[in-house]
Amino acid sequence: MVSSRGPFEPRFSELPGTVPIFPLSGAVLLPGGRLPLNIFEPRYLSMVRDAIASPHRLIGMIQSYDDADEQGRAGALYDIGCAGRISSFSESDDGRVMITLSGTTRFRRLEDHEVEDGYRLAQVSWADFEADLAPVADTIQRDHLVSVLHDYFKIKGFTADWDQLDDCEDERLVTTLSMICPFDVPEKQALLEANSLPDRTQLLIAILEMASHSDSDEAGARH
């Protein structure tokens, strides 16, 4: 049996058959990642309230297709998302709730329905993603990734604490970059669905290289 990543994470056998889902395109959560969210819509405040009261405090993050995706699918939900455990929350005086989701494991959405409070509850399968709960020991093309990342940040005009990145372990580095870089919805989804850390790293490198070349070509065309 695969153990959990930490003392507060559920074991695979403890994962529930249903989770509330939060559709949010352009924002993906990966196993081992951390995603801060500012919750203010009444239906999602209800969702957070119910999730906090549940045994494992899980919310399923999932993207929807956008207008640039397959024709006729705009607004439809992807089948694969990632469940996050509410690892911290705080309330504001104006009625908002700030939460942090800690990525637990991916899931496949089987079906979903709207509950009385307005959010959606999904029946899910975890069967394909048991390995998400285990610490990752795979090696990656780290030097290549960092080199490409330097080029990407330079072209985009982004700044980074490179010493901090150098100290970041492989999985956290790839997970954080996959979550925070301003990629398109399909690219974010592809990173989420990658089978392993090495596969996700190779895909991340390819996306960074394509973005750098595209921006470089556009800059050259303007001069």
Phi, psi and omega per residue, in radians:
M1 nan 2.315 3.132
V2 -1.270 2.260 3.109
S3 -1.419 2.898 3.137
S4 -1.425 2.908 -3.131
R5 -1.247 -0.475 -3.070
G6 -2.711 3.033 -3.044
P7 -1.155 -0.369 -3.096
F8 -1.765 -0.058 -3.128
E9 -1.508 2.522 3.106
P10 -1.235 2.637 2.965
R11 -1.405 2.811 -3.065
F12 -0.997 -0.716 -3.109
S13 -1.183 -0.272 -3.101
E14 -1.673 -0.110 -3.086
L15 -1.140 2.397 -3.077
P16 -1.369 2.825 3.131
G17 -1.403 -0.280 3.109
T18 -2.343 2.585 3.035
V19 -2.468 2.557 2.972
P20 -1.189 2.493 -3.111
I21 -2.042 2.535 -3.123
F22 -2.112 1.705 3.116
P23 -1.267 2.185 -3.136
L24 -2.696 1.702 -3.099
S25 -1.231 2.483 3.142
G26 1.509 -0.070 3.114
A27 -2.233 1.851 3.117
V28 -1.925 2.619 3.025
L29 -1.982 2.381 3.105
L30 -2.036 2.681 3.064
P31 -0.945 2.271 -3.112
G32 1.534 -0.175 3.133
G33 -1.549 2.971 3.116
R34 -2.267 2.274 -3.062
L35 -2.231 1.950 3.056
P36 -1.406 2.452 -3.133
L37 -2.370 2.474 3.081
N38 -1.868 1.917 -3.011
I39 -1.786 2.207 -3.135
F40 -2.424 -0.377 3.115
E41 -1.207 2.403 -3.103
P42 -0.938 -0.722 -3.106
R43 -1.153 -0.605 -3.130
Y44 -1.457 -0.439 2.956
L45 -1.105 -0.698 3.066
S46 -1.114 -0.699 3.123
M47 -1.065 -0.791 3.136
V48 -1.119 -0.752 3.112
R49 -1.003 -0.811 -3.114
D50 -1.203 -0.645 -3.138
A51 -1.167 -0.704 3.128
I52 -1.100 -0.578 -3.129
A53 -1.399 -0.183 -3.113
S54 -1.474 2.837 -3.063
P55 -1.045 -0.651 -3.025
H56 -1.954 -0.064 3.049
R57 0.975 0.748 -3.079
L58 -1.665 2.452 2.976
I59 -2.271 2.359 3.131
G60 -1.625 2.001 3.048
M61 -1.471 2.330 -3.106
I62 -2.614 2.507 -3.139
Q63 -1.628 2.780 2.970
S64 -2.013 2.682 3.082
Y65 -1.115 2.494 3.076
D66 -1.810 -3.091 -3.047
D67 -1.116 -0.392 -3.106
A68 -1.515 -0.105 -3.129
D69 -1.439 -2.899 -3.073
E70 -0.956 2.407 -3.099
Q71 -1.009 2.329 3.098
G72 1.500 -0.039 -3.102
R73 -1.901 -0.005 -3.129
A74 -0.976 2.228 3.139
G75 1.618 -0.356 3.105
A76 -1.250 2.619 -3.105
L77 -1.475 2.531 2.962
Y78 -1.171 2.821 -3.116
D79 -1.461 -0.437 -3.052
I80 -1.986 2.267 3.065
G81 -2.344 -2.939 3.129
C82 -2.374 2.301 3.108
A83 -1.481 2.406 3.084
G84 -2.152 2.479 3.086
R85 -1.574 2.307 3.069
I86 -1.184 1.791 -3.073
S87 -1.654 -0.271 3.021
S88 -2.780 2.668 3.049
F89 -2.711 2.666 3.063
S90 -2.560 2.571 -3.124
E91 -1.777 2.532 3.080
S92 -1.841 2.850 -3.113
D93 -1.185 -0.385 -3.113
D94 -1.646 0.244 3.012
G95 1.625 0.069 3.088
R96 -1.528 2.816 3.037
V97 -2.237 2.222 3.051
M98 -1.741 2.142 -3.137
I99 -2.164 2.772 2.961
T100 -2.120 2.210 3.067
L101 -1.728 2.260 3.035
S102 -1.762 2.072 -3.042
G103 -1.064 2.245 -3.083
T104 -1.850 -1.171 3.138
T105 -2.775 2.691 3.098
R106 -1.335 2.844 3.114
F107 -2.513 2.810 3.003
R108 -1.889 2.150 3.132
R109 -1.332 2.130 3.137
L110 -1.613 -0.822 3.047
E111 -2.834 2.833 3.113
D112 -2.600 2.804 3.123
H113 -2.584 2.753 -3.137
E114 -1.492 2.311 3.108
V115 -1.576 3.068 -3.047
E116 -1.027 -0.598 -3.106
D117 -1.425 -0.029 3.001
G118 1.790 -0.270 3.076
Y119 -1.542 3.015 -3.060
R120 -1.858 2.427 3.096
L121 -1.971 2.228 -3.041
A122 -1.973 2.405 2.901
Q123 -1.446 2.265 -2.995
V124 -2.291 2.794 3.002
S125 -2.096 2.339 3.102
W126 -1.803 0.018 -2.885
A127 -0.981 -0.626 -3.055
D128 -1.472 -0.050 -2.917
F129 -2.255 0.456 -3.124
E130 -1.032 -0.590 -3.105
A131 -1.160 -0.308 3.135
D132 -1.074 -0.428 -3.069
L133 -1.421 -0.193 -3.083
A134 -1.687 2.526 3.020
P135 -1.000 2.517 -3.060
V136 -1.645 2.334 3.135
A137 -2.039 0.061 -3.107
D138 -1.171 2.622 3.049
T139 -1.678 2.709 -3.099
I140 -2.266 2.975 3.065
Q141 -1.437 1.209 -2.980
R142 -1.134 -0.800 -3.112
D143 -1.064 -0.729 3.116
H144 -1.121 -0.770 -3.137
L145 -1.060 -0.814 -3.109
V146 -1.131 -0.674 3.119
S147 -1.089 -0.823 3.130
V148 -1.138 -0.652 -3.135
L149 -1.117 -0.692 3.080
H150 -1.005 -0.822 -3.138
D151 -1.094 -0.761 -3.116
Y152 -1.093 -0.830 -3.128
F153 -1.134 -0.657 3.137
K154 -1.119 -0.793 -3.131
I155 -1.177 -0.664 -3.127
K156 -1.383 -0.263 -3.086
G157 1.359 0.387 3.129
F158 -1.480 2.657 3.020
T159 -1.937 2.725 -3.125
A160 -2.653 2.656 3.004
D161 -1.549 1.634 -3.012
W162 -1.194 -0.540 3.081
D163 -1.099 -0.705 3.120
Q164 -1.179 -0.686 3.097
L165 -1.106 -0.688 3.135
D166 -1.090 -0.570 -3.121
D167 -1.445 -0.178 -3.071
C168 -1.343 2.317 3.117
E169 -1.145 2.782 -2.992
D170 -0.972 -0.902 -3.062
E171 -1.110 -0.757 -3.135
R172 -1.137 -0.652 3.115
L173 -1.077 -0.890 -3.120
V174 -1.149 -0.733 -3.140
T175 -1.094 -0.821 -3.107
T176 -1.121 -0.783 3.132
L177 -1.110 -0.713 -3.141
S178 -1.101 -0.573 -3.093
M179 -1.459 -0.651 -2.974
I180 -1.694 -0.388 -3.119
C181 -1.199 2.482 -3.048
P182 -1.378 1.134 3.132
F183 -1.508 2.874 3.076
D184 -1.231 2.837 -3.132
V185 -0.980 -0.860 -3.141
P186 -1.078 -0.599 3.118
E187 -1.193 -0.739 3.093
K188 -1.069 -0.724 -3.131
Q189 -1.146 -0.703 3.123
A190 -1.097 -0.692 3.092
L191 -1.121 -0.718 3.098
L192 -1.059 -0.724 -3.021
E193 -1.489 -0.055 3.126
A194 -0.986 2.453 -2.982
N195 -1.255 -0.510 -3.038
S196 -2.624 2.951 3.097
L197 -1.072 -0.785 3.073
P198 -1.050 -0.714 3.110
D199 -1.102 -0.748 -3.139
R200 -1.133 -0.662 3.126
T201 -1.117 -0.798 3.123
Q202 -1.059 -0.728 3.120
L203 -1.161 -0.732 3.118
L204 -1.059 -0.761 3.100
I205 -1.045 -0.788 -3.125
A206 -1.086 -0.742 -3.137
I207 -1.147 -0.761 3.117
L208 -1.090 -0.730 3.131
E209 -1.139 -0.761 3.134
M210 -1.109 -0.720 3.130
A211 -1.149 -0.697 3.141
S212 -1.157 -0.762 3.138
H213 -1.155 -0.695 3.140
S214 -1.116 -0.809 3.139
D215 -1.175 -0.620 3.117
S216 -1.166 -0.726 3.117
D217 -1.124 -0.708 3.126
E218 -1.140 -0.704 3.112
A219 -1.129 -0.691 3.124
G220 -1.164 -0.601 -3.129
A221 -1.214 -0.409 -3.111
R222 -1.467 -0.178 -3.106
H223 -1.891 nan nan
